[in-house]
Amino acid sequence: MTTSPTVSRVLRDRDAALYLTAVAVSGFGTSSLWLASGVWVKDMTGSDALAALCMLAMWAPSLAGPALGALADRVPRRPLLICLNLGLAALLPVLFAVGSPGDLWLLYAVLLVYGAAGTVHDAAESALVTAVVGTGLLGDFNGLRMTLTEGVKLVAPLTGAGLYALWGGPAVACLDAACLVLAAGMCARLRVREERPVRSGTGWWRETAEGTRHLWGHPELRPLVLAGGLTMLFTSLASTAVYAVVGRLGHSPAYLGVLYAAQGAGSAAAGLLAGPALRRLGARRFAAAGIALTAVATAARAVAWDPVALAASVAGGLGLPCVLIAALTAVQRETPGPLLGRATATANTLLFTPTALGLAAGAGLVEPAGPGLLPLCGLALLATAVPLRRRAAGPAGSRSGTGAA
């Protein structure tokens, strides 16, 4: 697959290339630690529930995203990214002290701090992007970031698992620390001019509310973020049926690795296509098309035939990122610089919190419903796409398409 001219422009830009490399390197370390921490706890305790708490500890701070994102608007973002990366790198050696089940509180505490720092990091990183690349290239940049992130997810967990098998959890912590130091060095080499942070003097909570009000009151951003949150809710609900799907196909649970790899390939392709598609369709139509494709893929997974299952995984991977890229790019374009950290963190909370709700609901529904849950989720996803498509046909949709160009 050849890259578009605009993607090539992003890759040739020194700061954009540095930034993307920093994202890939830090993401590699984080993905390695994410898998290894759960395996570490499982080996130490034999408990699936305690192993699952590792994921919860890293994810839970995102619920406080609007408040944590305010920090990204209070200080210069490039130095903040450097300090966060170096601070986490200095924290990770604490995991050398985890040697028995009684020490697991240390692991959970480190992962909780890691998740909180990651929430601030994501907000600052997304806000700094607008100073690194021009507005017209944001869609291409966010698409490339998605491609790199998905590509890393195909390799990093295997690396983390292999390193853990050879030398244990502390070795994976060292790998992640090294990745974070490298990412900090790349951020330090960025040559960007940032807007000076503006303090409103209204207090932390009021500053947090300003970002939420902007996001919720904006006629372009609210429908995109709501559609993204609903999409994540229904796809996570459907994902709980994946073991039943594999069973109907006659494979062992290990076959999930094949389906996830196919999905990752689709997501990587979506990242490369995102920029041109955003310019051609506009944010709402691009998001609606992606949700509709995800709906078809979700329903098709109920078909007990390997070629259909693989095609559905690729299609789902191709469709799901569209609404996320569209929403994030719109937030970056439509939000004033001083508000961007708070608005981005709030958008991330609204987009990804429904994932936990969907998984919880699916855990209770998957036994009685089985693969029959998938067509219902597909219909719900189609219903989510329709309002976006209708809006895109009107004046608001036209403005969105123009803005994307």
KETORSE-292297 format. One line per 10 residues: number of its first residue (from 1); their letters; for each residue z, x, y of N, C-alpha, C. Coordinates in pm, whole numbers. Example, Ala and Ser with C-alpha at 12.3 -4.5 7.8 and 13.67 -1.06 7.14 Angstrom:
1	AS	780/1319/-569/780/1230/-450/780/1320/-330; 708/1285/-225/714/1367/-106/787/1290/3
//
This chain:
1	MTTSPTVSRV	0/84/-119/0/0/0/0/89/125; -98/72/213/-106/151/334/-21/89/443; 30/173/534/113/122/642/26/79/758; 78/-19/836/5/-67/953/14/38/1064; -74/28/1167/-68/125/1277/67/126/1346; 129/7/1361/259/3/1430/368/67/1346; 363/49/1213/459/117/1126/442/268/1138; 318/314/1143/293/457/1159/349/508/1292; 339/425/1396/396/465/1526/547/482/1515; 613/393/1444/758/405/1426/792/533/1352
11	LRDRDAALYL	717/561/1245/747/679/1164/719/808/1238; 622/805/1332/591/927/1407/690/952/1521; 762/850/1562/859/867/1670/980/944/1619; 1015/1053/1688/1122/1141/1641/1254/1067/1625; 1296/994/1728/1425/928/1723/1427/815/1620; 1318/739/1611/1312/631/1514/1319/686/1371; 1247/796/1346/1249/857/1212/1388/911/1179; 1454/975/1277/1591/1023/1256/1685/908/1223; 1669/801/1299/1756/684/1284/1739/622/1145; 1615/604/1103/1589/547/972/1642/638/860
21	TAVAVSGFGT	1628/768/878/1679/861/778/1831/853/769; 1897/841/885/2043/827/886/2085/700/814; 2012/590/835/2041/463/768/2028/480/616; 1920/546/572/1898/564/429/2005/653/367; 2041/761/435/2140/856/379/2277/791/369; 2322/724/477/2454/660/472/2453/544/372; 2342/470/363/2332/361/267/2337/411/124; 2279/529/99/2284/588/-35/2428/614/-76; 2506/672/13/2646/701/-19/2727/574/-39; 2706/475/48/2782/351/38/2750/277/-91
31	SSLWLASGVW	2621/268/-128/2583/200/-252/2640/271/-374; 2644/404/-371/2702/479/-482/2850/448/-498; 2923/446/-386/3066/419/-391/3094/276/-432; 3011/182/-385/3031/40/-415/3032/16/-566; 2937/73/-637/2932/53/-782/3043/131/-851; 3061/257/-814/3155/342/-885/3299/294/-871; 3334/234/-756/3472/190/-736/3507/79/-835; 3415/-16/-856/3442/-122/-953/3452/-69/-1095; 3364/24/-1131/3369/83/-1265/3500/161/-1284; 3541/229/-1179/3665/308/-1181/3784/217/-1213
41	VKDMTGSDAL	3794/106/-1141/3905/13/-1162/3898/-51/-1300; 3778/-86/-1343/3761/-146/-1476/3807/-49/-1586; 3767/77/-1574/3809/177/-1672/3960/196/-1672; 4019/189/-1553/4161/219/-1540/4250/103/-1586; 4202/-20/-1566/4287/-137/-1592/4232/-229/-1700; 4101/-224/-1727/4040/-318/-1819/4022/-458/-1762; 4051/-475/-1633/4049/-608/-1571/3922/-628/-1489; 3847/-734/-1522/3730/-770/-1442/3771/-818/-1303; 3882/-892/-1297/3926/-946/-1169/3964/-835/-1071; 4037/-734/-1120/4076/-623/-1033/3954/-542/-991
51	AALCMLAMWA	3855/-529/-1080/3732/-459/-1044/3657/-535/-935; 3656/-669/-945/3587/-750/-845/3654/-740/-709; 3783/-709/-706/3854/-696/-578/3798/-582/-494; 3733/-485/-557/3672/-375/-481/3563/-429/-389; 3478/-517/-445/3373/-577/-364/3433/-663/-253; 3537/-738/-288/3601/-824/-188/3661/-742/-76; 3725/-629/-110/3787/-546/-8/3684/-492/91; 3566/-455/41/3462/-403/131/3396/-514/213; 3392/-635/156/3321/-745/221/3409/-823/316; 3540/-837/285/3628/-925/360/3630/-899/511
61	PSLAGPALGA	3630/-773/559/3635/-752/704/3519/-814/781; 3408/-845/713/3296/-906/785/3332/-1044/838; 3435/-1106/781/3481/-1235/833/3532/-1222/976; 3580/-1104/1011/3626/-1078/1147/3517/-1014/1232; 3390/-1031/1188/3278/-968/1256/3271/-991/1405; 3287/-1116/1454/3277/-1137/1599/3378/-1054/1678; 3501/-1043/1628/3602/-966/1699/3577/-816/1686; 3543/-770/1564/3516/-628/1544/3391/-584/1620; 3293/-673/1631/3170/-639/1703/3193/-614/1851; 3302/-669/1905/3331/-646/2047/3351/-498/2076
71	LADRVPRRPL	3400/-423/1977/3420/-279/1997/3287/-210/2024; 3180/-258/1960/3048/-197/1979/2992/-221/2118; 3051/-315/2193/3008/-339/2330/3101/-275/2432; 3211/-217/2387/3309/-159/2479/3290/-9/2500; 3223/57/2405/3206/202/2415/3060/236/2389; 3014/355/2431/2876/397/2400/2853/398/2250; 2738/346/2207/2718/320/2065/2684/444/1983; 2610/538/2039/2576/657/1961/2702/739/1928; 2789/769/2027/2914/838/1991/3001/756/1895; 2997/623/1908/3075/538/1818/3027/554/1674
81	LICLNLGLAA	2895/554/1653/2841/572/1519/2881/707/1461; 2874/810/1543/2912/944/1496/3059/946/1453; 3146/888/1537/3289/888/1507/3321/805/1382; 3255/692/1367/3278/609/1249/3237/682/1121; 3121/746/1123/3076/819/1004/3169/934/970; 3207/1011/1071/3296/1125/1046/3436/1079/1006; 3483/970/1068/3615/918/1033/3622/872/888; 3519/802/843/3517/759/703/3505/878/608; 3425/977/647/3412/1097/564/3547/1168/549; 3627/1167/655/3759/1229/649/3857/1145/567
91	LLPVLFAVGS	3835/1014/562/3925/925/489/3902/929/338; 3780/945/295/3746/931/152/3819/1029/59; 3851/1153/102/3926/1241/10/4063/1187/-31; 4113/1084/38/4238/1019/-4/4226/969/-148; 4103/938/-190/4083/884/-325/4112/985/-435; 4126/1112/-401/4168/1211/-502/4309/1181/-552; 4387/1105/-473/4524/1073/-512/4532/956/-609; 4420/890/-636/4419/775/-726/4404/826/-869; 4514/822/-945/4510/873/-1081/4563/778/-1185; 4620/664/-1142/4676/567/-1236/4668/429/-1174
101	PGDLWLLYAV	4687/325/-1253/4682/189/-1198/4779/167/-1082; 4889/237/-1083/4985/223/-973/4933/276/-840; 4827/355/-843/4770/411/-720/4654/328/-666; 4622/217/-732/4503/142/-692/4513/84/-552; 4635/64/-502/4648/12/-366/4582/107/-266; 4583/236/-297/4517/334/-210/4367/310/-207; 4308/286/-324/4165/260/-332/4129/135/-254; 4206/27/-274/4177/-97/-202/4193/-80/-51; 4294/-4/-11/4316/18/132/4199/95/194; 4152/198/123/4038/276/172/3914/187/181
111	LLVYGAAGTV	3891/105/80/3773/18/81/3783/-86/192; 3904/-134/221/3921/-231/329/3889/-168/464; 3939/-46/486/3907/26/609/3757/55/615; 3700/90/501/3557/118/493/3476/-5/534; 3518/-122/484/3448/-245/519/3460/-279/667; 3580/-259/724/3599/-287/867/3514/-193/952; 3516/-64/917/3434/32/991/3286/0/975; 3248/-45/854/3108/-81/831/3063/-199/916; 3153/-294/939/3119/-409/1023/3093/-365/1166; 3178/-277/1218/3157/-223/1353/3030/-138/1356
121	HDAAESALVT	3012/-59/1251/2896/30/1241/2766/-50/1244; 2760/-158/1167/2638/-239/1163/2606/-299/1300; 2711/-345/1370/2690/-404/1503/2640/-298/1601; 2703/-180/1601/2662/-74/1693/2523/-23/1660; 2494/-12/1531/2364/37/1486/2252/-57/1528; 2273/-186/1507/2172/-284/1545/2151/-287/1696; 2260/-271/1771/2249/-272/1916/2177/-147/1968; 2203/-32/1905/2143/93/1950/1992/96/1922; 1948/19/1821/1806/17/1787/1720/-16/1908; 1768/-107/1993/1687/-149/2108/1664/-34/2206
131	AVVGTGLLGD	1751/69/2203/1730/186/2287/1645/291/2219; 1633/281/2086/1557/380/2010/1409/344/2005; 1378/216/1983/1238/171/1975/1213/63/2078; 1090/46/2116/1054/-58/2211/1065/-196/2149; 1073/-297/2237/1088/-435/2191/975/-476/2097; 854/-431/2125/740/-470/2043/743/-413/1903; 824/-311/1879/830/-248/1747/955/-285/1668; 1039/-375/1723/1164/-407/1655/1139/-468/1518; 1040/-557/1506/1012/-618/1377/970/-515/1274; 884/-422/1314/841/-316/1222/958/-228/1182
141	FNGLRMTLTE	1042/-194/1280/1156/-109/1253/1252/-177/1156; 1286/-304/1183/1378/-375/1094/1319/-393/955; 1187/-411/948/1122/-420/818/1131/-290/741; 1105/-178/811/1117/-48/745/1260/-21/699; 1354/-64/780/1494/-48/740/1523/-125/612; 1471/-247/603/1487/-326/482/1424/-255/362; 1304/-199/381/1237/-129/272/1321/-10/224; 1374/67/318/1456/182/282/1584/139/213; 1647/35/267/1773/-13/209/1753/-58/65; 1647/-135/41/1621/-183/-94/1581/-67/-186
151	GVKLVAPLTG	1504/27/-133/1468/143/-213/1589/225/-255; 1682/241/-163/1805/315/-193/1886/244/-300; 1888/110/-296/1965/34/-394/1912/50/-535; 1787/90/-548/1731/111/-681/1777/244/-741; 1817/337/-655/1849/472/-702/1999/503/-692; 2062/463/-580/2200/505/-554/2300/458/-659; 2296/331/-704/2395/290/-805/2387/372/-932; 2265/405/-975/2250/488/-1095/2307/628/-1072; 2285/681/-952/2341/813/-919/2492/809/-919; 2547/705/-854/2693/692/-851/2752/676/-990
161	AGLYALWGGP	2687/596/-1073/2737/575/-1210/2731/704/-1291; 2621/779/-1276/2608/906/-1348/2711/1008/-1303; 2731/1017/-1173/2830/1111/-1120/2971/1072/-1165; 2998/941/-1165/3129/895/-1211/3151/931/-1359; 3047/911/-1440/3060/940/-1582/3088/1088/-1608; 3032/1174/-1523/3051/1318/-1542/3183/1368/-1487; 3218/1327/-1364/3333/1388/-1296/3432/1288/-1237; 3409/1159/-1255/3508/1061/-1210/3488/1012/-1068; 3574/917/-1028/3562/854/-898/3568/947/-778; 3659/1046/-775/3665/1135/-659/3533/1207/-632
171	AVACLDAACL	3456/1236/-736/3326/1302/-716/3231/1211/-638; 3236/1080/-668/3151/986/-595/3198/975/-450; 3329/982/-428/3382/981/-292/3332/1102/-214; 3326/1216/-280/3273/1337/-214/3126/1321/-179; 3049/1261/-270/2908/1236/-242/2893/1146/-119; 2970/1039/-114/2962/947/0/3004/1018/129; 3110/1099/122/3155/1172/241/3046/1265/292; 2978/1334/200/2870/1424/241/2756/1345/306; 2723/1228/251/2618/1145/310/2656/1100/450; 2783/1064/469/2828/1018/601/2824/1132/704
181	VLAAGMCARL	2860/1253/661/2852/1368/753/2707/1395/793; 2617/1389/695/2475/1408/726/2425/1301/823; 2464/1175/799/2422/1066/888/2476/1087/1029; 2601/1134/1039/2659/1161/1171/2580/1270/1243; 2540/1373/1169/2461/1480/1230/2327/1430/1282; 2264/1340/1207/2136/1284/1251/2154/1197/1374; 2261/1118/1378/2289/1037/1497/2314/1126/1619; 2380/1239/1597/2408/1330/1708/2280/1389/1767; 2173/1394/1689/2047/1451/1738/1958/1350/1809; 1999/1223/1809/1920/1121/1877/1917/1146/2027
191	RVREERPVRS	1799/1133/2087/1786/1145/2232/1757/1006/2289; 1863/933/2317/1848/796/2368/1933/779/2493; 1886/692/2580/1963/654/2698/2018/514/2677; 2148/505/2676/2212/376/2655/2257/316/2787; 2261/181/2787/2321/114/2901/2471/142/2900; 2525/162/3020/2668/187/3028/2745/62/2989; 2845/73/2901/2921/-47/2862/2985/-114/2983; 2978/-247/2985/3034/-325/3095/3155/-399/3043; 3270/-373/3104/3393/-444/3067/3409/-564/3158; 3420/-681/3097/3431/-802/3178/3570/-823/3234
201	GTGWWRETAE	3670/-757/3174/3806/-772/3223/3870/-904/3181; 3809/-975/3089/3860/-1107/3048/3943/-1100/2921; 3959/-984/2862/4036/-973/2739/3947/-976/2615; 4003/-922/2506/3926/-905/2382/3874/-1037/2328; 3960/-1138/2322/3919/-1264/2259/3815/-1337/2342; 3828/-1332/2473/3727/-1396/2556/3594/-1322/2548; 3601/-1190/2541/3478/-1113/2524/3411/-1149/2391; 3493/-1165/2286/3439/-1206/2156/3371/-1342/2167; 3434/-1435/2236/3379/-1570/2249/3247/-1569/2326; 3230/-1475/2418/3105/-1467/2495/2986/-1444/2402
211	GTRHLWGHPE	3002/-1355/2307/2894/-1329/2212/2865/-1450/2126; 2970/-1519/2082/2951/-1638/1998/2882/-1750/2077; 2925/-1770/2203/2863/-1874/2286/2716/-1846/2309; 2683/-1719/2334/2542/-1684/2356/2459/-1717/2233; 2509/-1680/2117/2434/-1702/1993/2419/-1851/1965; 2527/-1926/1979/2525/-2067/1944/2450/-2151/2046; 2450/-2108/2171/2386/-2187/2275/2239/-2154/2297; 2189/-2051/2230/2050/-2009/2251/1957/-2094/2162; 1858/-2160/2220/1772/-2250/2141/1685/-2178/2038; 1661/-2048/2056/1581/-1973/1960/1667/-1916/1848
221	LRPLVLAGGL	1788/-1872/1882/1870/-1799/1785/1946/-1891/1692; 2002/-2000/1745/2084/-2087/1661/2012/-2138/1537; 1891/-2194/1548/1824/-2244/1426/1791/-2134/1326; 1757/-2014/1376/1725/-1905/1284/1848/-1859/1207; 1960/-1844/1279/2083/-1797/1213/2136/-1903/1117; 2130/-2030/1157/2174/-2137/1067/2088/-2142/941; 1957/-2132/959/1867/-2133/843/1895/-2013/752; 1921/-1897/811/1953/-1780/731/2081/-1798/651; 2185/-1855/715/2310/-1879/644/2294/-1977/530; 2218/-2085/552/2193/-2182/445/2112/-2120/332
231	TMLFTSLAST	2016/-2035/368/1936/-1967/266/2024/-1879/178; 2114/-1804/239/2204/-1719/161/2298/-1803/76; 2341/-1919/127/2428/-2008/50/2358/-2055/-78; 2237/-2106/-64/2168/-2164/-180/2118/-2057/-277; 2077/-1941/-226/2032/-1836/-318/2149/-1776/-394; 2265/-1763/-330/2382/-1712/-402/2431/-1814/-505; 2422/-1943/-469/2457/-2048/-565/2366/-2039/-687; 2235/-2022/-664/2140/-2011/-775/2161/-1885/-857; 2208/-1778/-792/2222/-1650/-863/2325/-1656/-975; 2417/-1752/-967/2519/-1761/-1073/2459/-1808/-1205
241	AVYAVVGRLG	2337/-1862/-1202/2272/-1907/-1326/2190/-1797/-1391; 2195/-1676/-1338/2104/-1573/-1386/2134/-1533/-1531; 2262/-1534/-1570/2293/-1499/-1709/2241/-1604/-1806; 2246/-1732/-1763/2191/-1838/-1846/2040/-1823/-1859; 1975/-1781/-1751/1830/-1760/-1754/1795/-1650/-1853; 1868/-1538/-1845/1841/-1426/-1937/1864/-1468/-2081; 1967/-1550/-2106/1993/-1597/-2240/1880/-1684/-2293; 1824/-1771/-2209/1713/-1855/-2252/1588/-1773/-2280; 1575/-1659/-2212/1460/-1572/-2237/1474/-1494/-2366; 1594/-1496/-2424/1617/-1427/-2550/1649/-1280/-2534
251	HSPAYLGVLY	1698/-1240/-2415/1731/-1099/-2391/1882/-1081/-2378; 1925/-956/-2387/2064/-922/-2362/2088/-918/-2212; 2214/-921/-2167/2243/-915/-2024/2183/-792/-1954; 2158/-685/-2030/2100/-565/-1969/1963/-592/-1909; 1897/-698/-1952/1765/-733/-1897/1774/-768/-1748; 1894/-797/-1702/1912/-822/-1559/1863/-704/-1475; 1879/-583/-1529/1834/-466/-1456/1684/-471/-1427; 1607/-522/-1524/1462/-535/-1505/1432/-637/-1395; 1502/-751/-1400/1478/-856/-1300/1519/-809/-1160; 1632/-738/-1151/1676/-688/-1020/1581/-582/-966
261	AAQGAGSAAA	1527/-500/-1054/1430/-399/-1009/1304/-467/-953; 1258/-574/-1021/1143/-649/-972/1173/-712/-836; 1293/-765/-823/1332/-824/-695/1337/-718/-585; 1390/-601/-618/1396/-493/-520/1258/-448/-475; 1162/-446/-568/1025/-411/-532/966/-512/-435; 995/-641/-457/949/-744/-365/1010/-729/-227; 1139/-698/-220/1206/-680/-92/1152/-558/-16; 1122/-451/-90/1064/-334/-26/928/-366/35; 847/-445/-37/718/-487/17/735/-576/138; 835/-664/136/860/-753/250/889/-673/376
271	GLLAGPALRR	962/-563/361/993/-480/477/869/-420/541; 773/-378/459/650/-320/512/562/-426/580; 569/-549/533/484/-656/588/548/-727/706; 677/-706/730/751/-787/826/697/-777/968; 672/-656/1015/628/-640/1154/499/-714/1184; 390/-687/1110/265/-761/1134/281/-912/1117; 360/-956/1019/378/-1099/996/453/-1164/1111; 553/-1096/1165/626/-1150/1280/534/-1166/1401; 448/-1068/1424/358/-1079/1539/256/-1191/1520; 213/-1211/1399/110/-1311/1372/167/-1453/1369
281	LGARRFAAAG	285/-1470/1307/340/-1602/1284/447/-1643/1384; 515/-1547/1445/634/-1580/1523/755/-1587/1432; 873/-1579/1492/996/-1567/1413/1020/-1689/1325; 1002/-1810/1380/1037/-1930/1304/941/-1955/1189; 813/-1942/1213/718/-1963/1104/731/-1856/997; 757/-1733/1039/777/-1624/941/900/-1654/856; 1009/-1697/920/1131/-1730/845/1106/-1849/753; 1038/-1953/804/1011/-2073/723/926/-2039/601; 824/-1954/619/739/-1915/507/820/-1839/402; 908/-1749/447/991/-1674/353/1086/-1763/276
291	IALTAVATAA	1148/-1860/344/1240/-1952/276/1164/-2037/175; 1046/-2084/213/966/-2167/121/928/-2087/-5; 889/-1960/14/855/-1877/-102/978/-1855/-189; 1094/-1835/-126/1219/-1820/-201/1251/-1947/-280; 1222/-2062/-218/1246/-2190/-286/1164/-2202/-412; 1036/-2170/-403/948/-2177/-520/994/-2079/-628; 1031/-1958/-585/1076/-1857/-681/1204/-1899/-750; 1296/-1960/-674/1423/-2004/-731/1401/-2111/-837; 1318/-2209/-806/1290/-2315/-903/1217/-2260/-1025; 1126/-2164/-1005/1046/-2110/-1116/1131/-2033/-1215
301	RAVAWDPVAL	1247/-1984/-1173/1332/-1909/-1266/1382/-1996/-1381; 1374/-2126/-1366/1418/-2215/-1473/1319/-2217/-1589; 1198/-2162/-1569/1096/-2158/-1675/1129/-2044/-1771; 1146/-2074/-1897/1187/-1974/-1997/1066/-1897/-2050; 1006/-1814/-1965/891/-1731/-2003/897/-1603/-1922; 892/-1490/-1989/910/-1361/-1923/817/-1338/-1804; 686/-1361/-1815/599/-1336/-1699/639/-1418/-1577; 681/-1543/-1599/724/-1627/-1487/855/-1573/-1428; 947/-1531/-1512/1074/-1477/-1465/1052/-1352/-1379; 963/-1263/-1424/936/-1142/-1347/866/-1175/-1216
311	AASVAGGLGL	767/-1266/-1222/696/-1304/-1099/791/-1372/-1001; 882/-1455/-1053/979/-1522/-966/1073/-1421/-900; 1110/-1317/-972/1197/-1214/-915/1126/-1140/-802; 1000/-1104/-822/923/-1038/-717/909/-1130/-596; 873/-1258/-622/854/-1353/-513/983/-1378/-437; 1095/-1388/-510/1224/-1406/-444/1260/-1286/-358; 1234/-1166/-410/1260/-1046/-331/1171/-1037/-209; 1049/-1088/-220/957/-1088/-106/996/-1192/-1; 1044/-1308/-45/1071/-1417/48/1205/-1410/118; 1310/-1374/46/1445/-1380/102/1465/-1294/226
321	PCVLIAALTA	1415/-1169/231/1441/-1089/351/1376/-1143/478; 1275/-1232/465/1200/-1275/584/1289/-1340/687; 1375/-1432/644/1459/-1502/740/1564/-1408/798; 1611/-1311/719/1710/-1215/769/1649/-1123/873; 1528/-1073/846/1461/-986/942/1426/-1065/1068; 1378/-1188/1051/1342/-1270/1167/1463/-1298/1255; 1577/-1333/1192/1697/-1365/1269/1750/-1241/1341; 1759/-1128/1272/1812/-1007/1334/1722/-960/1449; 1592/-962/1428/1499/-919/1533/1509/-1010/1654; 1521/-1141/1630/1534/-1236/1741/1663/-1211/1819
331	VQRETPGPLL	1773/-1183/1748/1900/-1153/1817/1884/-1029/1904; 1817/-926/1853/1798/-804/1931/1712/-828/2054; 1610/-914/2040/1518/-937/2151/1575/-1031/2257; 1655/-1128/2214/1697/-1234/2303/1839/-1217/2357; 1904/-1106/2327/2042/-1086/2369/2050/-972/2470; 2117/-992/2584/2137/-882/2679/2213/-767/2615; 2182/-644/2655/2243/-526/2596/2394/-528/2590; 2464/-566/2698/2611/-564/2694/2672/-661/2594; 2595/-761/2547/2646/-859/2451/2600/-832/2309; 2514/-734/2291/2441/-723/2165/2529/-690/2046
341	GRATATANTL	2631/-609/2064/2721/-577/1953/2793/-701/1902; 2850/-779/1994/2922/-900/1954/2828/-1004/1892; 2711/-1022/1953/2617/-1121/1902/2567/-1082/1763; 2539/-954/1742/2492/-908/1611/2599/-927/1505; 2724/-889/1537/2832/-904/1439/2856/-1051/1406; 2848/-1138/1507/2864/-1282/1482/2751/-1334/1394; 2629/-1291/1423/2514/-1333/1341/2531/-1286/1197; 2576/-1162/1177/2597/-1111/1041/2701/-1194/966; 2808/-1234/1037/2911/-1316/974/2854/-1451/931; 2777/-1514/1021/2719/-1645/990/2612/-1635/881
351	LFTPTALGLA	2543/-1522/876/2438/-1506/776/2493/-1478/636; 2599/-1397/629/2640/-1346/499/2768/-1406/443; 2852/-1468/526/2971/-1535/472/2936/-1645/372; 2828/-1723/395/2793/-1826/295/2767/-1771/155; 2739/-1642/144/2719/-1585/11/2843/-1602/-76; 2959/-1575/-19/3084/-1591/-95/3107/-1736/-132; 3076/-1828/-40/3094/-1971/-69/3000/-2015/-182; 2876/-1966/-178/2780/-2001/-283/2822/-1948/-419; 2870/-1824/-422/2915/-1767/-549/3034/-1843/-605; 3128/-1882/-516/3245/-1956/-562/3205/-2093/-616
361	AGAGLVEPAG	3118/-2163/-544/3073/-2295/-590/2991/-2283/-718; 2906/-2181/-726/2824/-2163/-845/2906/-2134/-969; 3017/-2061/-951/3103/-2030/-1065/3155/-2157/-1131; 3176/-2262/-1051/3224/-2387/-1107/3114/-2478/-1158; 2991/-2460/-1108/2882/-2550/-1144/2792/-2496/-1256; 2792/-2365/-1275/2693/-2306/-1364/2713/-2346/-1509; 2838/-2365/-1552/2862/-2403/-1692/2805/-2541/-1723; 2838/-2645/-1644/2780/-2777/-1676/2631/-2789/-1644; 2584/-2718/-1541/2445/-2736/-1497/2350/-2638/-1563; 2393/-2513/-1585/2307/-2411/-1644/2183/-2387/-1558
371	PGLLPLCGLA	2069/-2355/-1619/1946/-2332/-1543/1900/-2454/-1465; 1951/-2574/-1497/1916/-2693/-1421/1960/-2685/-1276; 2049/-2591/-1246/2092/-2569/-1108/1979/-2513/-1022; 1886/-2443/-1084/1783/-2371/-1008/1686/-2463/-934; 1629/-2567/-998/1540/-2655/-923/1611/-2726/-807; 1739/-2761/-826/1814/-2825/-717/1829/-2731/-599; 1858/-2604/-626/1868/-2505/-518/1733/-2483/-451; 1625/-2487/-533/1491/-2474/-476/1460/-2586/-379; 1496/-2710/-414/1474/-2823/-323/1557/-2809/-196; 1681/-2762/-210/1766/-2742/-92/1706/-2636/0
381	LLATAVPLRR	1648/-2532/-57/1585/-2428/24/1462/-2482/96; 1383/-2563/29/1268/-2624/95/1312/-2711/211; 1420/-2786/193/1473/-2869/301/1522/-2782/418; 1568/-2661/390/1610/-2569/496/1490/-2517/575; 1377/-2499/506/1259/-2443/572/1189/-2544/662; 1193/-2671/626/1115/-2773/698/1150/-2781/847; 1278/-2787/887/1308/-2796/1030/1255/-2676/1109; 1260/-2557/1051/1206/-2439/1120/1057/-2453/1141; 987/-2502/1039/841/-2518/1050/806/-2623/1154; 884/-2732/1161/858/-2835/1260/880/-2783/1402
391	RAAGPAGSRS	988/-2706/1421/1013/-2649/1553/903/-2552/1592; 854/-2476/1492/752/-2376/1522/623/-2442/1570; 599/-2567/1534/477/-2635/1574/482/-2682/1718; 604/-2689/1778/620/-2738/1914/620/-2626/2014; 657/-2657/2140/659/-2557/2246/752/-2442/2217; 871/-2474/2159/966/-2367/2131/909/-2268/2032; 841/-2323/1929/781/-2235/1830/673/-2149/1891; 597/-2202/1988/494/-2123/2053/554/-2009/2131; 664/-2038/2200/729/-1930/2275/782/-1823/2182; 835/-1866/2066/885/-1768/1970/772/-1679/1921
401	GTGAA	658/-1738/1894/547/-1657/1847/500/-1562/1952; 498/-1605/2078/457/-1516/2186/554/-1402/2202; 684/-1437/2193/784/-1334/2210/777/-1229/2102; 735/-1271/1984/727/-1176/1874/613/-1080/1892; 518/-1113/1973/405/-1025/1992/440/-913/2083
//
